Amino acid sequence: MEWVLEAAKATVRRMGVGYEAMFEIDHKDVYVKPYVPFHSSMEDESWKRYIEVAPPVLRIILCVEG
C-alpha cells in the first residue's frame, strides 16, 4: 500500500495541480472563499507518520464500502 501513496505523491509533484483546484481543496466553508491556495508539501517526518496511518484507514474504508 505504501507504494501507492508514494506513486500518488510523485505524480502530483511531477504533473502539478491547477491553481484553481488548490483553492477548492482549501475550501472549508461554502460561503467563504479561501484567501490562499492549499499547500500540499509535508516534512519528511510527517510523511513517515502519514505512511503508517493511511493504509489501515484506507483498508477500513474499503472493507466498509465493499
TIMAR-786661 format. One record per atom (N, C-alpha, C): x, y, z; residue in three letters. Coordinates in steps of 0.05 Angstrom, whole numbers, plus 5000, padded with zeros to 4 digits. Each point is the difference from the previous one (the first is absolute). Example, Ala and Ser with C-alpha at 12.3 -4.5 7.8 and 13.67 -1.06 7.14 Angstrom:
2
526448865156ala;498250245000ala;501850245000ala;499350214986ser;501650245001ser;498550225014ser;
//
This chain:
66
501649765000met;498450245000met;501750255000met;502449985012glu;501850245001glu;500850094972glu;500349814982trp;500950084973trp;497850164986trp;497549955007val;497850164988val;500250295009val;500550045026leu;500250275010leu;502450154989leu;502349854998glu;502450124988glu;499650084971glu;498649824985ala;499550064972ala;498150244997ala;498050025017ala;498250234999ala;501550265006ala;501749995020lys;501550245007lys;501850084977lys;501449814988ala;501850064977ala;498450114976ala;497749894995thr;498450104978thr;499150285004thr;499150075024val;499150275005val;502350204997val;502349925010arg;502350184998arg;500950034971arg;499949784984arg;500950014972arg;498050154983arg;497549945002met;498050124983met;498850265010met;500050025026gly;498950255012gly;496949995000gly;498950185013val;497150035002val;499350284994val;497850044986gly;499250274992gly;499750195024gly;500650254995tyr;499950215021tyr;497150025012tyr;498049994983glu;497250025009glu;499349765017glu;501049764993ala;499449765016ala;501250035028ala;502350125002met;501350035026met;498350185018met;498750204989phe;498250165016phe;497549845009phe;499049844982glu;497649845007glu;500749795022glu;502449884999ile;500749815020ile;500050135028ile;500950255001asp;500150145026asp;497350135008asp;498049954985his;497350115005his;498849865025his;499750155021lys;498949895025lys;497150075005lys;499250234990asp;497350105004asp;498950074973asp;497549924995val;498850034973val;499950304993val;499450175019tyr;499550284994tyr;502550185003tyr;502349895007val;502450165004val;502249904981val;501050174983lys;502149924982lys;502750005015lys;501649794995pro;502750005013pro;501850224989pro;501750115016tyr;501850214992tyr;502649904987tyr;500849765008val;502449884989val;499549724991val;501549914980pro;499649724990pro;501149805021pro;499049764998phe;500949785017phe;502949944994phe;501649965020his;502849934997his;500449715008his;500749834981ser;499949715005ser;502749875009ser;502150165003ser;502549885007ser;500149925030ser;501449795006met;500349905028met;502949985006met;500650035026glu;502849945009glu;500349705000glu;502549914998asp;500649724999asp;498849845023asp;500350115024glu;498949865023glu;497049974999glu;498650214991ser;497149994997ser;499249784979ser;501549994978trp;499549804979trp;500349725011trp;502049955017lys;500449745012lys;497749925017lys;499050195016arg;497649945017arg;497549954983arg;499750154979tyr;497749974982tyr;500149734987tyr;502349914991ile;500349734988ile;499249785020ile;500550045025glu;499349805021glu;497050005005glu;498750224998val;497150025008val;498249964976val;500750104976ala;498250004978ala;499149724990ala;501849814997pro;499249734990pro;497849875017pro;500349995027pro;497949875015pro;497350154998pro;500150264998val;497550164997val;498749934973val;501649994979leu;499049944974leu;498849714999leu;501349825013arg;499049725001arg;497349995014arg;499750155022ile;497450015014ile;497950124982ile;500650224986ile;498050124983ile;499249814977ile;501949864988leu;499449824979leu;498449765009leu;500549905025cys;498549785010cys;497150085007cys;499750245010val;497350105007val;498350044975val;501350124979glu;498550064976glu;499749764981glu;501949815002gly;500149774982gly;498149805009gly;
//
